[in-house]
Amino acid sequence: PVSNREFLTMTEHRIIADTLGFNVARLRQEQNLSKKSFALIAGISRPYLDKIEKGASNPRLSQIQILADALCVDPRELLAPQAQALTSEPTPPSRTYVATSL
């Protein structure tokens, strides 16, 4: 039998999505990246980035890794509770990106 605690509640999913969105937006802004520029760097659409930052999307773990790589942070930084994330020092970008048109 499967216990109820083996699955996240809808409230827990919402908290995780909100935390991820808050941290992506915070780190993007700290690195002075526009939504358009960051979406190009991360290889995602601007509307999808909007959904992530609003907590309205539930990206797969592989997508969280891509977002973390684009922000030059550990993926755990994107999922850290907001109070903890706000007290940590942001990691400066270690790469230079050139936006190209698709």
N, CA, C and O atoms as a DFTB+ gen file, in Angstrom:
408 C
 N C O
     1  1       0.823      -1.200       0.000
     2  2       0.000       0.000       0.000
     3  2       0.865       1.261       0.000
     4  3       1.959       1.277       0.565
     5  1       0.374       2.284      -0.623
     6  2       1.078       3.557      -0.718
     7  2       0.542       4.501       0.345
     8  3      -0.668       4.692       0.467
     9  1       1.453       5.089       1.113
    10  2       1.009       6.030       2.141
    11  2       0.757       7.390       1.511
    12  3       1.285       7.691       0.440
    13  1      -0.030       8.193       2.159
    14  2      -0.341       9.527       1.654
    15  2       0.873      10.435       1.627
    16  3       0.897      11.388       0.848
    17  1       1.878      10.180       2.442
    18  2       3.033      11.060       2.515
    19  2       4.076      10.784       1.431
    20  3       5.110      11.451       1.393
    21  1       3.828       9.824       0.560
    22  2       4.758       9.579      -0.529
    23  2       4.534      10.552      -1.681
    24  3       5.316      10.568      -2.632
    25  1       3.502      11.347      -1.614
    26  2       3.192      12.309      -2.656
    27  2       3.058      13.697      -2.032
    28  3       2.617      13.839      -0.892
    29  1       3.447      14.715      -2.798
    30  2       3.296      16.080      -2.312
    31  2       1.845      16.526      -2.436
    32  3       1.142      16.148      -3.374
    33  1       1.417      17.320      -1.494
    34  2       0.076      17.890      -1.582
    35  2       0.085      19.020      -2.599
    36  3       1.150      19.495      -2.995
    37  1      -1.076      19.445      -3.015
    38  2      -1.172      20.573      -3.949
    39  2      -0.569      21.829      -3.335
    40  3       0.050      22.628      -4.039
    41  1      -0.741      22.009      -2.038
    42  2      -0.158      23.168      -1.356
    43  2       1.365      23.108      -1.405
    44  3       2.020      24.125      -1.638
    45  1       1.926      21.933      -1.189
    46  2       3.384      21.777      -1.244
    47  2       3.909      22.036      -2.659
    48  3       4.956      22.661      -2.827
    49  1       3.186      21.557      -3.673
    50  2       3.575      21.835      -5.061
    51  2       3.578      23.336      -5.317
    52  3       4.489      23.864      -5.956
    53  1       2.556      24.016      -4.815
    54  2       2.425      25.463      -5.021
    55  2       3.567      26.208      -4.344
    56  3       4.118      27.148      -4.917
    57  1       3.926      25.803      -3.141
    58  2       5.032      26.451      -2.419
    59  2       6.332      26.278      -3.185
    60  3       7.107      27.225      -3.320
    61  1       6.574      25.082      -3.685
    62  2       7.800      24.825      -4.445
    63  2       7.825      25.661      -5.721
    64  3       8.847      26.266      -6.044
    65  1       6.709      25.700      -6.448
    66  2       6.638      26.485      -7.687
    67  2       6.836      27.970      -7.405
    68  3       7.540      28.651      -8.151
    69  1       6.224      28.479      -6.339
    70  2       6.387      29.892      -5.970
    71  2       7.835      30.195      -5.578
    72  3       8.375      31.232      -5.963
    73  1       8.456      29.309      -4.827
    74  2       9.842      29.494      -4.398
    75  2      10.771      29.491      -5.602
    76  3      11.644      30.351      -5.719
    77  1      10.587      28.533      -6.492
    78  2      11.399      28.464      -7.707
    79  2      11.249      29.749      -8.512
    80  3      12.244      30.341      -8.929
    81  1      10.028      30.175      -8.729
    82  2       9.782      31.386      -9.505
    83  2      10.399      32.621      -8.876
    84  3      11.007      33.440      -9.566
    85  1      10.244      32.754      -7.571
    86  2      10.828      33.895      -6.853
    87  2      12.338      33.905      -7.019
    88  3      12.926      34.946      -7.312
    89  1      12.969      32.750      -6.833
    90  2      14.429      32.684      -6.895
    91  2      14.964      32.892      -8.306
    92  3      16.001      33.532      -8.479
    93  1      14.278      32.365      -9.317
    94  2      14.713      32.595     -10.698
    95  2      14.648      34.094     -11.005
    96  3      15.596      34.658     -11.552
    97  1      13.540      34.731     -10.657
    98  2      13.388      36.167     -10.916
    99  2      14.427      36.975     -10.139
   100  3      15.025      37.902     -10.685
   101  1      14.644      36.632      -8.879
   102  2      15.609      37.365      -8.049
   103  2      17.015      37.256      -8.622
   104  3      17.710      38.261      -8.771
   105  1      17.430      36.042      -8.942
   106  2      18.784      35.843      -9.460
   107  2      18.952      36.465     -10.847
   108  3      20.006      37.020     -11.155
   109  1      17.929      36.376     -11.669
   110  2      17.983      37.002     -12.999
   111  2      18.152      38.512     -12.854
   112  3      18.971      39.117     -13.546
   113  1      17.386      39.111     -11.964
   114  2      17.469      40.555     -11.761
   115  2      18.803      40.960     -11.136
   116  3      19.364      41.994     -11.501
   117  1      19.318      40.162     -10.199
   118  2      20.611      40.462      -9.590
   119  2      21.734      40.444     -10.622
   120  3      22.745      41.126     -10.459
   121  1      21.552      39.664     -11.680
   122  2      22.551      39.589     -12.733
   123  2      22.233      40.546     -13.883
   124  3      22.835      40.480     -14.956
   125  1      21.270      41.439     -13.629
   126  2      20.877      42.464     -14.605
   127  2      20.514      41.874     -15.963
   128  3      20.869      42.428     -17.003
   129  1      19.811      40.759     -15.949
   130  2      19.359      40.130     -17.183
   131  2      17.886      40.430     -17.393
   132  3      17.077      40.264     -16.481
   133  1      17.541      40.870     -18.587
   134  2      16.128      41.043     -18.922
   135  2      15.510      39.670     -19.092
   136  3      16.213      38.672     -19.253
   137  1      14.190      39.631     -19.054
   138  2      13.512      38.356     -19.280
   139  2      13.843      37.810     -20.664
   140  3      14.063      36.610     -20.829
   141  1      13.876      38.695     -21.656
   142  2      14.172      38.271     -23.028
   143  2      15.582      37.686     -23.122
   144  3      15.778      36.625     -23.714
   145  1      16.558      38.378     -22.540
   146  2      17.943      37.898     -22.587
   147  2      18.094      36.575     -21.856
   148  3      18.737      35.653     -22.359
   149  1      17.504      36.479     -20.669
   150  2      17.635      35.250     -19.901
   151  2      16.957      34.081     -20.614
   152  3      17.486      32.969     -20.624
   153  1      15.796      34.324     -21.204
   154  2      15.104      33.256     -21.935
   155  2      15.976      32.741     -23.077
   156  3      16.031      31.535     -23.316
   157  1      16.657      33.644     -23.783
   158  2      17.566      33.226     -24.853
   159  2      18.728      32.407     -24.307
   160  3      19.092      31.382     -24.882
   161  1      19.313      32.856     -23.199
   162  2      20.435      32.143     -22.589
   163  2      20.015      30.751     -22.146
   164  3      20.748      29.783     -22.348
   165  1      18.834      30.649     -21.541
   166  2      18.355      29.375     -21.007
   167  2      17.740      28.487     -22.092
   168  3      17.488      27.305     -21.859
   169  1      17.503      29.052     -23.264
   170  2      16.915      28.260     -24.342
   171  2      15.445      27.952     -24.130
   172  3      14.959      26.895     -24.533
   173  1      14.732      28.887     -23.491
   174  2      13.300      28.716     -23.261
   175  2      12.566      29.915     -23.829
   176  3      13.181      30.938     -24.134
   177  1      11.259      29.796     -23.971
   178  2      10.487      30.922     -24.491
   179  2      10.237      31.941     -23.380
   180  3      10.232      31.604     -22.196
   181  1      10.034      33.168     -23.782
   182  2       9.725      34.226     -22.815
   183  2       8.423      33.932     -22.075
   184  3       8.371      34.116     -20.859
   185  1       7.354      33.475     -22.768
   186  2       6.119      33.144     -22.028
   187  2       6.332      32.030     -20.994
   188  3       5.737      32.064     -19.917
   189  1       7.180      31.044     -21.319
   190  2       7.447      29.973     -20.355
   191  2       8.201      30.530     -19.150
   192  3       7.921      30.144     -18.015
   193  1       9.155      31.434     -19.385
   194  2       9.871      32.070     -18.276
   195  2       8.891      32.850     -17.409
   196  3       8.978      32.802     -16.182
   197  1       7.964      33.564     -18.027
   198  2       6.948      34.295     -17.259
   199  2       6.171      33.353     -16.347
   200  3       5.927      33.675     -15.185
   201  1       5.782      32.191     -16.868
   202  2       5.034      31.220     -16.071
   203  2       5.881      30.699     -14.903
   204  3       5.385      30.558     -13.785
   205  1       7.145      30.418     -15.167
   206  2       8.030      29.938     -14.102
   207  2       8.146      30.993     -13.007
   208  3       7.986      30.683     -11.827
   209  1       8.423      32.243     -13.395
   210  2       8.622      33.307     -12.411
   211  2       7.351      33.616     -11.630
   212  3       7.432      34.088     -10.496
   213  1       6.193      33.365     -12.202
   214  2       4.918      33.587     -11.508
   215  2       4.503      32.385     -10.662
   216  3       3.499      32.438      -9.953
   217  1       5.285      31.291     -10.737
   218  2       4.934      30.087      -9.991
   219  2       3.803      29.311     -10.636
   220  3       3.172      28.474      -9.991
   221  1       3.543      29.586     -11.908
   222  2       2.432      28.948     -12.610
   223  2       2.872      27.748     -13.444
   224  3       2.073      27.174     -14.184
   225  1       4.138      27.373     -13.323
   226  2       4.642      26.226     -14.070
   227  2       5.381      25.304     -13.112
   228  3       5.903      25.740     -12.086
   229  1       5.417      24.039     -13.458
   230  2       6.094      23.049     -12.637
   231  2       7.155      22.355     -13.492
   232  3       6.931      21.246     -13.977
   233  1       8.323      23.010     -13.680
   234  2       9.348      22.449     -14.576
   235  2       9.908      21.124     -14.070
   236  3       9.942      20.858     -12.868
   237  1      10.340      20.314     -15.007
   238  2      11.002      19.057     -14.668
   239  2      12.368      19.362     -14.052
   240  3      12.887      20.470     -14.187
   241  1      12.938      18.374     -13.382
   242  2      14.258      18.553     -12.772
   243  2      15.303      18.929     -13.813
   244  3      16.189      19.738     -13.535
   245  1      15.212      18.358     -14.998
   246  2      16.179      18.696     -16.050
   247  2      16.070      20.172     -16.432
   248  3      17.083      20.805     -16.727
   249  1      14.871      20.722     -16.432
   250  2      14.678      22.136     -16.745
   251  2      15.213      23.019     -15.620
   252  3      15.765      24.088     -15.881
   253  1      15.054      22.581     -14.380
   254  2      15.609      23.338     -13.252
   255  2      17.130      23.387     -13.367
   256  3      17.737      24.416     -13.070
   257  1      17.752      22.289     -13.793
   258  2      19.199      22.264     -13.986
   259  2      19.610      23.244     -15.089
   260  3      20.616      23.939     -14.954
   261  1      18.844      23.302     -16.166
   262  2      19.138      24.234     -17.258
   263  2      19.030      25.676     -16.768
   264  3      19.879      26.505     -17.093
   265  1      17.991      25.981     -15.986
   266  2      17.834      27.330     -15.430
   267  2      19.005      27.676     -14.514
   268  3      19.542      28.782     -14.575
   269  1      19.396      26.727     -13.666
   270  2      20.523      26.953     -12.750
   271  2      21.815      27.186     -13.530
   272  3      22.591      28.080     -13.195
   273  1      22.044      26.388     -14.561
   274  2      23.245      26.567     -15.385
   275  2      23.252      27.942     -16.039
   276  3      24.290      28.602     -16.088
   277  1      22.108      28.374     -16.540
   278  2      22.008      29.683     -17.191
   279  2      22.267      30.819     -16.200
   280  3      22.750      31.884     -16.586
   281  1      21.945      30.592     -14.925
   282  2      22.178      31.600     -13.879
   283  2      23.504      31.387     -13.160
   284  3      23.863      32.166     -12.277
   285  1      24.245      30.324     -13.538
   286  2      25.548      30.000     -12.928
   287  2      25.420      29.777     -11.420
   288  3      26.244      30.254     -10.639
   289  1      24.381      29.051     -11.024
   290  2      24.170      28.718      -9.618
   291  2      23.900      27.225      -9.490
   292  3      23.591      26.553     -10.474
   293  1      24.016      26.725      -8.294
   294  2      23.641      25.347      -7.994
   295  2      22.112      25.254      -8.039
   296  3      21.438      26.172      -7.573
   297  1      21.555      24.183      -8.579
   298  2      20.091      24.062      -8.638
   299  2      19.410      24.196      -7.277
   300  3      18.261      24.632      -7.197
   301  1      20.110      23.825      -6.212
   302  2      19.515      23.948      -4.871
   303  2      19.212      25.399      -4.527
   304  3      18.302      25.675      -3.745
   305  1      19.969      26.328      -5.105
   306  2      19.720      27.753      -4.866
   307  2      18.345      28.159      -5.399
   308  3      17.692      29.042      -4.842
   309  1      17.914      27.516      -6.469
   310  2      16.607      27.846      -7.045
   311  2      15.456      27.306      -6.215
   312  3      14.342      27.826      -6.276
   313  1      15.722      26.269      -5.443
   314  2      14.671      25.639      -4.648
   315  2      14.745      25.984      -3.170
   316  3      13.918      25.526      -2.382
   317  1      15.737      26.794      -2.787
   318  2      15.899      27.170      -1.379
   319  2      14.747      28.064      -0.944
   320  3      14.297      28.918      -1.708
   321  1      14.268      27.871       0.283
   322  2      13.213      28.765       0.792
   323  2      13.634      30.222       0.663
   324  3      14.821      30.542       0.728
   325  1      12.670      31.086       0.484
   326  2      12.954      32.484       0.175
   327  2      13.825      33.169       1.218
   328  3      14.726      33.922       0.848
   329  1      13.596      32.941       2.486
   330  2      14.396      33.593       3.528
   331  2      15.859      33.169       3.411
   332  3      16.756      34.001       3.551
   333  1      16.106      31.893       3.158
   334  2      17.470      31.408       3.007
   335  2      18.089      31.942       1.721
   336  3      19.252      32.344       1.710
   337  1      17.319      31.948       0.642
   338  2      17.834      32.424      -0.634
   339  2      18.200      33.896      -0.559
   340  3      19.182      34.323      -1.167
   341  1      17.425      34.673       0.178
   342  2      17.702      36.103       0.275
   343  2      18.969      36.402       1.050
   344  3      19.572      37.457       0.851
   345  1      19.391      35.504       1.927
   346  2      20.580      35.765       2.728
   347  2      21.848      35.224       2.088
   348  3      22.946      35.519       2.559
   349  1      21.720      34.435       1.021
   350  2      22.915      33.886       0.393
   351  2      23.464      34.866      -0.630
   352  3      22.720      35.654      -1.216
   353  1      24.743      34.810      -0.832
   354  2      25.383      35.675      -1.810
   355  2      25.154      35.098      -3.199
   356  3      25.353      33.901      -3.405
   357  1      24.742      35.918      -4.149
   358  2      24.567      35.401      -5.499
   359  2      25.914      35.058      -6.121
   360  3      26.922      35.706      -5.842
   361  1      25.919      34.044      -6.956
   362  2      27.126      33.657      -7.650
   363  2      27.240      34.501      -8.908
   364  3      26.306      34.537      -9.709
   365  1      28.367      35.184      -9.099
   366  2      28.491      36.006     -10.307
   367  2      28.572      35.120     -11.542
   368  3      29.063      33.993     -11.468
   369  1      28.099      35.617     -12.663
   370  2      28.167      34.824     -13.882
   371  2      29.609      34.495     -14.218
   372  3      30.493      35.341     -14.083
   373  1      29.847      33.271     -14.655
   374  2      31.198      32.869     -15.001
   375  2      31.376      32.719     -16.495
   376  3      32.447      32.333     -16.963
   377  1      30.328      33.023     -17.249
   378  2      30.384      32.885     -18.694
   379  2      29.862      34.149     -19.351
   380  3      29.109      34.914     -18.748
   381  1      30.266      34.356     -20.573
   382  2      29.747      35.447     -21.365
   383  2      28.880      34.854     -22.452
   384  3      29.285      33.916     -23.139
   385  1      27.692      35.400     -22.608
   386  2      26.759      34.895     -23.598
   387  2      26.554      35.933     -24.673
   388  3      26.543      37.135     -24.407
   389  1      26.393      35.461     -25.873
   390  2      26.069      36.332     -26.990
   391  2      24.721      35.873     -27.510
   392  3      24.561      34.730     -27.939
   393  1      23.767      36.765     -27.469
   394  2      22.433      36.426     -27.961
   395  2      22.444      36.430     -29.480
   396  3      22.974      37.345     -30.110
   397  1      21.862      35.409     -30.050
   398  2      21.740      35.340     -31.501
   399  2      20.274      35.152     -31.834
   400  3      19.505      34.613     -31.037
   401  1      19.904      35.593     -32.991
   402  2      18.495      35.407     -33.388
   403  2      18.320      33.983     -33.851
   404  3      19.228      33.372     -34.416
   405  1      17.139      33.469     -33.602
   406  2      16.832      32.080     -33.973
   407  2      16.175      32.014     -35.316
   408  3      15.846      30.926     -35.789
